[in-house]
Amino acid sequence: MAETVKGPASYFPSIEKKYGRPIAEWKELVRSSPLTRHMELVAWLKAEHGLGHGHANALVAHTLAEAKGE
């Protein structure tokens, strides 16, 4: 039996389905942005790419945690 995905990654299937881009592409957008602060990135994804707050927050949290090695 597969373990249930928890945390920000639990949003990934619905993000891919709703917005039509793979998670790797969204993460690359976040990493390539000149913005660095969490809420700035969330606001940017919402304004420029039409993501909902929860989806944008999950992508940013997961991507920034990866960058920190968490």
LUMMAR-959296 format. One record per residue: residue in one letter; residue number from 1; x, y negated, z negated of N, C-alpha, C in turn. Coordinates in steps of 0.001 Angstrom, whole numbers, always signed. Each point is the difference from the previous one (the first is absolute). Example, Ala and Ser with C-alpha at 12.3 -4.5 7.8 and 13.67 -1.06 7.14 Angstrom:
// LUMMAR-959296
@residu:a, num:1, n.X:+13190, n.Y:+5690, n.Z:-7800, ca.X:-890, ca.Y:-1190, ca.Z:+0, c.X:+900, c.Y:-1200, c.Z:+0
@residu:s, num:2, n.X:-350, n.Y:-1050, n.Z:+720, ca.X:+820, ca.Y:-1190, ca.Z:-60, c.X:-770, c.Y:-1090, c.Z:-730
//
This chain:
// LUMMAR-959296
@residu:m, num:1, n.X:+834, n.Y:+1178, n.Z:+0, ca.X:-834, ca.Y:-1178, ca.Z:+0, c.X:+882, c.Y:-1246, c.Z:+0
@residu:a, num:2, n.X:-288, n.Y:-931, n.Z:+881, ca.X:+807, ca.Y:-1212, ca.Z:+125, c.X:-284, c.Y:-950, c.Z:-1160
@residu:e, num:3, n.X:+1051, n.Y:-682, n.Z:-423, ca.X:-141, ca.Y:-965, ca.Z:-1082, c.X:-649, c.Y:-1282, c.Z:+542
@residu:t, num:4, n.X:-874, n.Y:-602, n.Z:-771, ca.X:-692, ca.Y:-1219, ca.Z:+411, c.X:+982, c.Y:-1166, c.Z:+4
@residu:v, num:5, n.X:-32, n.Y:-776, n.Z:+1072, ca.X:+854, ca.Y:-1188, ca.Z:+98, c.X:-577, c.Y:-1081, c.Z:-894
@residu:k, num:6, n.X:+869, n.Y:-647, n.Z:-767, ca.X:-437, ca.Y:-1041, ca.Z:-922, c.X:+717, c.Y:-1301, c.Z:+310
@residu:g, num:7, n.X:-469, n.Y:-1066, n.Z:-591, ca.X:+632, ca.Y:-1295, ca.Z:+156, c.X:-277, c.Y:-610, c.Z:+1368
@residu:p, num:8, n.X:+853, n.Y:-942, n.Z:+408, ca.X:-226, ca.Y:-703, ca.Z:+1258, c.X:-130, c.Y:+918, c.Z:+1217
@residu:a, num:9, n.X:+738, n.Y:+1096, n.Z:+22, ca.X:-31, ca.Y:+905, ca.Z:+1154, c.X:-1373, c.Y:+640, c.Z:+197
@residu:s, num:10, n.X:-834, n.Y:+2, n.Z:-1034, ca.X:-1335, ca.Y:+585, ca.Z:+144, c.X:-863, c.Y:-810, c.Z:+972
@residu:y, num:11, n.X:+376, n.Y:-1245, n.Z:+256, ca.X:-725, ca.Y:-852, ca.Z:+948, c.X:+415, c.Y:+246, c.Z:+1458
@residu:f, num:12, n.X:+1135, n.Y:+646, n.Z:+217, ca.X:+565, ca.Y:+88, ca.Z:+1342, c.X:-919, c.Y:+628, c.Z:+1045
@residu:p, num:13, n.X:-671, n.Y:+1107, n.Z:-273, ca.X:-884, ca.Y:+555, ca.Z:+1037, c.X:-1094, c.Y:-974, c.Z:+440
@residu:s, num:14, n.X:-595, n.Y:-702, n.Z:-952, ca.X:-1061, ca.Y:-939, ca.Z:+373, c.X:+557, c.Y:-1232, c.Z:+709
@residu:i, num:15, n.X:+1220, n.Y:-411, n.Z:-323, ca.X:+626, ca.Y:-1136, ca.Z:+692, c.X:+238, c.Y:+364, c.Z:+1464
@residu:e, num:16, n.X:+553, n.Y:+1175, n.Z:+230, ca.X:+249, ca.Y:+429, ca.Z:+1379, c.X:-1302, c.Y:+108, c.Z:+785
@residu:k, num:17, n.X:-1017, n.Y:+550, n.Z:-617, ca.X:-1285, ca.Y:+177, ca.Z:+678, c.X:-659, c.Y:-1348, c.Z:+302
@residu:k, num:18, n.X:-17, n.Y:-889, n.Z:-971, ca.X:-707, ca.Y:-1272, ca.Z:+158, c.X:+705, c.Y:-968, c.Z:+938
@residu:y, num:19, n.X:+1342, n.Y:-55, n.Z:-65, ca.X:+727, ca.Y:-1015, ca.Z:+750, c.X:+736, c.Y:+551, c.Z:+1221
@residu:g, num:20, n.X:+18, n.Y:+1315, n.Z:+181, ca.X:+517, ca.Y:+610, ca.Z:+1215, c.X:+1502, c.Y:-31, c.Z:+209
@residu:r, num:21, n.X:+749, n.Y:-222, n.Z:-1060, ca.X:+1467, ca.Y:+11, ca.Z:+87, c.X:+540, c.Y:+1001, c.Z:-1013
@residu:p, num:22, n.X:+1086, n.Y:+676, n.Z:+352, ca.X:+609, ca.Y:+902, ca.Z:-989, c.X:+630, c.Y:-786, c.Z:-1154
@residu:i, num:23, n.X:+86, n.Y:+639, n.Z:-1141, ca.X:+558, ca.Y:-648, ca.Z:-1199, c.X:+1432, c.Y:-463, c.Z:+248
@residu:a, num:24, n.X:+772, n.Y:+778, n.Z:+735, ca.X:+1389, ca.Y:-390, ca.Z:+286, c.X:+57, c.Y:-1360, c.Z:+699
@residu:e, num:25, n.X:-949, n.Y:-253, n.Z:+872, ca.X:-46, ca.Y:-1283, ca.Z:+709, c.X:-347, c.Y:-1143, c.Z:-960
@residu:w, num:26, n.X:-962, n.Y:+240, n.Z:-880, ca.X:-350, ca.Y:-1030, ca.Z:-994, c.X:+1186, c.Y:-299, c.Z:-914
@residu:k, num:27, n.X:+694, n.Y:+1052, n.Z:-440, ca.X:+1152, ca.Y:-199, ca.Z:-880, c.X:+1097, c.Y:-793, c.Z:+700
@residu:e, num:28, n.X:+212, n.Y:+279, n.Z:+1281, ca.X:+1007, ca.Y:-734, ca.Z:+757, c.X:-376, c.Y:-1480, c.Z:+106
@residu:l, num:29, n.X:-1285, n.Y:-287, n.Z:+174, ca.X:-456, ca.Y:-1399, ca.Z:+16, c.X:+317, c.Y:-690, c.Z:-1323
@residu:v, num:30, n.X:-268, n.Y:+687, n.Z:-1091, ca.X:+272, ca.Y:-570, ca.Z:-1330, c.X:+1503, c.Y:-230, c.Z:-169
@residu:r, num:31, n.X:+802, n.Y:+1009, n.Z:+356, ca.X:+1458, ca.Y:-128, ca.Z:-158, c.X:+585, c.Y:-1094, c.Z:+900
@residu:s, num:32, n.X:-568, n.Y:-212, n.Z:+1176, ca.X:+559, ca.Y:-978, ca.Z:+936, c.X:-508, c.Y:-1424, c.Z:-258
@residu:s, num:33, n.X:-945, n.Y:-149, n.Z:-887, ca.X:-531, ca.Y:-1329, ca.Z:-311, c.X:+1058, c.Y:-823, c.Z:-729
@residu:p, num:34, n.X:+41, n.Y:-1303, n.Z:+271, ca.X:+925, ca.Y:-855, ca.Z:-755, c.X:-462, c.Y:-205, c.Z:-1447
@residu:l, num:35, n.X:-1247, n.Y:+352, n.Z:-290, ca.X:-524, ca.Y:-129, ca.Z:-1361, c.X:+569, c.Y:+1119, c.Z:-868
@residu:t, num:36, n.X:+158, n.Y:-268, n.Z:-1287, ca.X:+569, ca.Y:+1004, ca.Z:-897, c.X:-835, c.Y:+267, c.Z:-1242
@residu:r, num:37, n.X:-864, n.Y:-945, n.Z:-357, ca.X:-788, ca.Y:+156, ca.Z:-1226, c.X:-1253, c.Y:+813, c.Z:+279
@residu:h, num:38, n.X:-356, n.Y:+811, n.Z:-968, ca.X:-1122, ca.Y:+929, ca.Z:+149, c.X:-1274, c.Y:-692, c.Z:+481
@residu:m, num:39, n.X:-457, n.Y:-994, n.Z:-730, ca.X:-1279, ca.Y:-627, ca.Z:+346, c.X:+71, c.Y:-824, c.Z:+1288
@residu:e, num:40, n.X:+1171, n.Y:-516, n.Z:+332, ca.X:+153, ca.Y:-675, ca.Z:+1294, c.X:-197, c.Y:+1001, c.Z:+1140
@residu:l, num:41, n.X:+580, n.Y:+1164, n.Z:-147, ca.X:-143, ca.Y:+1044, ca.Z:+1019, c.X:-1445, c.Y:+483, c.Z:+103
@residu:v, num:42, n.X:-655, n.Y:+160, n.Z:-1135, ca.X:-1410, ca.Y:+414, ca.Z:-3, c.X:-839, c.Y:-1044, c.Z:+730
@residu:a, num:43, n.X:+188, n.Y:-1270, n.Z:-333, ca.X:-763, ca.Y:-1072, ca.Z:+641, c.X:+267, c.Y:-35, c.Z:+1505
@residu:w, num:44, n.X:+1237, n.Y:+227, n.Z:+393, ca.X:+373, ca.Y:+9, ca.Z:+1420, c.X:-683, c.Y:+1141, c.Z:+747
@residu:l, num:45, n.X:+8, n.Y:+1191, n.Z:-568, ca.X:-671, ca.Y:+1137, ca.Z:+647, c.X:-1499, c.Y:-254, c.Z:+141
@residu:k, num:46, n.X:-578, n.Y:-614, n.Z:-999, ca.X:-1435, ca.Y:-312, ca.Z:+46, c.X:-296, c.Y:-1051, c.Z:+1067
@residu:a, num:47, n.X:+777, n.Y:-1063, n.Z:+16, ca.X:-261, ca.Y:-1117, ca.Z:+912, c.X:+373, c.Y:+318, c.Z:+1448
@residu:e, num:48, n.X:+1152, n.Y:+610, n.Z:+196, ca.X:+510, ca.Y:+223, ca.Z:+1360, c.X:-467, c.Y:+1305, c.Z:+627
@residu:h, num:49, n.X:-302, n.Y:+991, n.Z:-828, ca.X:-315, ca.Y:+1328, ca.Z:+538, c.X:-1371, c.Y:+516, c.Z:-414
@residu:g, num:50, n.X:-741, n.Y:-788, n.Z:-776, ca.X:-1371, ca.Y:+344, ca.Z:-340, c.X:-180, c.Y:+1142, c.Z:-983
@residu:l, num:51, n.X:+1032, n.Y:+327, n.Z:-761, ca.X:-133, ca.Y:+1070, ca.Z:-981, c.X:-798, c.Y:-487, c.Z:-1198
@residu:g, num:52, n.X:-692, n.Y:+930, n.Z:-642, ca.X:-658, ca.Y:-293, ca.Z:-1256, c.X:+1040, c.Y:-110, c.Z:-1099
@residu:h, num:53, n.X:-383, n.Y:-595, n.Z:-1114, ca.X:+953, ca.Y:-227, ca.Z:-1092, c.X:+601, c.Y:+1302, c.Z:-527
@residu:g, num:54, n.X:-833, n.Y:+995, n.Z:-256, ca.X:+503, ca.Y:+1263, ca.Z:-548, c.X:+968, c.Y:+700, c.Z:+939
@residu:h, num:55, n.X:-320, n.Y:+7, n.Z:+1286, ca.X:+881, ca.Y:+640, ca.Z:+977, c.X:+1320, c.Y:-752, c.Z:+121
@residu:a, num:56, n.X:-63, n.Y:-1319, n.Z:+77, ca.X:+1220, ca.Y:-801, ca.Z:+88, c.X:+854, c.Y:+182, c.Z:-1251
@residu:n, num:57, n.X:-634, n.Y:-17, n.Z:-1152, ca.X:+715, ca.Y:+167, ca.Z:-1261, c.X:+684, c.Y:+1366, c.Z:-67
@residu:a, num:58, n.X:-679, n.Y:+1042, n.Z:+425, ca.X:+575, ca.Y:+1346, ca.Z:-30, c.X:+1216, c.Y:+93, c.Z:+918
@residu:l, num:59, n.X:-107, n.Y:-551, n.Z:+1201, ca.X:+1132, ca.Y:+35, ca.Z:+934, c.X:+1203, c.Y:-748, c.Z:-547
@residu:v, num:60, n.X:-235, n.Y:-1185, n.Z:-531, ca.X:+1099, ca.Y:-811, ca.Z:-531, c.X:+619, c.Y:+675, c.Z:-1220
@residu:a, num:61, n.X:-820, n.Y:+471, n.Z:-917, ca.X:+525, ca.Y:+647, ca.Z:-1211, c.X:+861, c.Y:+1205, c.Z:+354
@residu:h, num:62, n.X:-481, n.Y:+833, n.Z:+895, ca.X:+741, ca.Y:+1209, ca.Z:+376, c.X:+1296, c.Y:-352, c.Z:+729
@residu:t, num:63, n.X:-68, n.Y:-954, n.Z:+917, ca.X:+1183, ca.Y:-376, ca.Z:+784, c.X:+1058, c.Y:-650, c.Z:-883
@residu:l, num:64, n.X:-399, n.Y:-889, n.Z:-887, ca.X:+965, ca.Y:-642, ca.Z:-882, c.X:+610, c.Y:+996, c.Z:-998
@residu:a, num:65, n.X:-808, n.Y:+944, n.Z:-476, ca.X:+531, ca.Y:+1020, ca.Z:-917, c.X:+1026, c.Y:+870, c.Z:+712
@residu:e, num:66, n.X:-245, n.Y:+333, n.Z:+1262, ca.X:+980, ca.Y:+768, ca.Z:+781, c.X:+1303, c.Y:-767, c.Z:+131
@residu:a, num:67, n.X:-92, n.Y:-1302, n.Z:+254, ca.X:+1186, ca.Y:-824, ca.Z:+169, c.X:+840, c.Y:-43, c.Z:-1285
@residu:k, num:68, n.X:-668, n.Y:+107, n.Z:-1138, ca.X:+683, ca.Y:+13, ca.Z:-1295, c.X:+489, c.Y:+1395, c.Z:-386
@residu:g, num:69, n.X:-384, n.Y:+996, n.Z:+797, ca.X:+390, ca.Y:+1372, ca.Z:-298, c.X:-861, c.Y:+681, c.Z:-1035
@residu:e, num:70, n.X:-1211, n.Y:-475, n.Z:-176, ca.X:-903, ca.Y:+585, ca.Z:-1009, c.X:-847, c.Y:+1091, c.Z:+605
//
